[in-house]
């Protein structure tokens, strides 16, 4: 019974975190926002997107701008923020 209660409590916390993430990151994010936030060039991020993500699903062009899906943007922000933090400590 105690395990079930812990499971339900953990599930509740995870759903709350997911909804908070949806508030902070919109469904589509511009490539320039990710570039400005991480400090990486647009070319670096574009190259990484082309090599590791699926076009028209994770990133696409719209009115001359490159947009990134919420899931891909979160992965990119985590990846490059971690590298930036390591570089800042050296």
C-alpha positions as CSV (number, residue, x, y, z in Angstrom):
1,X,0.0,0.0,0.0
2,X,2.9,2.4,0.9
3,X,4.5,1.7,-2.5
4,X,1.3,2.6,-4.3
5,X,1.0,5.9,-2.4
6,X,4.7,6.7,-3.2
7,X,4.1,5.9,-6.9
8,X,1.0,8.2,-7.0
9,X,2.8,11.0,-5.3
10,X,5.7,10.8,-7.6
11,X,3.4,10.7,-10.6
12,X,1.7,13.8,-9.4
13,X,5.0,15.6,-9.0
14,X,6.1,14.6,-12.5
15,X,2.8,15.8,-14.1
16,X,3.2,19.1,-12.2
17,X,6.7,19.5,-13.5
18,X,5.6,18.7,-17.1
19,X,2.8,21.4,-16.9
20,X,5.3,23.9,-15.6
21,X,7.7,23.1,-18.4
22,X,4.9,23.7,-20.9
23,X,4.4,27.2,-19.4
24,X,8.0,28.1,-19.8
25,X,8.6,26.8,-23.3
26,X,6.1,27.4,-26.1
27,X,5.4,24.7,-28.7
28,X,7.7,26.2,-31.2
29,X,10.9,28.2,-30.5
30,X,13.0,30.1,-32.9
31,X,16.6,29.0,-33.6
32,X,17.9,32.5,-32.8
33,X,16.4,32.3,-29.3
34,X,18.3,29.0,-28.6
35,X,21.4,30.5,-30.1
36,X,21.1,33.6,-27.9
37,X,20.4,31.6,-24.8
38,X,23.2,29.0,-25.2
39,X,25.8,31.3,-26.7
40,X,26.3,28.9,-29.6
41,X,26.2,30.1,-33.2
42,X,23.1,29.5,-35.3
43,X,25.2,27.4,-37.7
44,X,26.4,25.1,-34.9
45,X,22.8,24.5,-33.7
46,X,21.5,24.1,-37.3
47,X,24.2,21.5,-38.0
48,X,23.4,19.6,-34.8
49,X,19.7,19.7,-35.6
50,X,20.3,18.3,-39.1
51,X,22.5,15.5,-37.8
52,X,20.4,14.4,-34.8
53,X,16.8,15.4,-35.3
54,X,14.1,14.8,-37.9
55,X,13.2,17.6,-40.3
56,X,9.6,18.8,-40.5
57,X,9.0,17.1,-37.1
58,X,11.6,18.5,-34.7
59,X,12.5,21.6,-36.8
60,X,11.1,23.4,-39.8
61,X,11.2,26.7,-41.8
62,X,8.3,29.1,-41.5
63,X,8.4,32.6,-43.1
64,X,12.2,32.5,-43.5
65,X,12.8,31.5,-39.8
66,X,13.8,28.1,-38.5
67,X,11.6,26.9,-35.7
68,X,12.3,24.1,-33.3
69,X,9.8,21.9,-31.5
70,X,9.4,22.1,-27.7
71,X,11.0,18.7,-27.2
72,X,13.9,19.3,-29.4
73,X,14.5,22.8,-28.0
74,X,14.5,21.4,-24.4
75,X,17.2,18.8,-25.5
76,X,19.3,21.5,-27.2
77,X,19.1,23.9,-24.2
78,X,20.1,21.1,-21.8
79,X,22.9,20.0,-24.0
80,X,24.5,23.3,-24.7
81,X,23.8,24.8,-21.2
82,X,25.7,21.9,-19.7
83,X,28.7,22.5,-22.0
84,X,28.6,26.2,-21.3
85,X,28.6,25.5,-17.5
86,X,31.7,23.2,-17.9
87,X,33.5,25.8,-20.1
88,X,32.8,28.5,-17.6
89,X,34.4,26.6,-14.8
90,X,37.7,26.2,-16.7
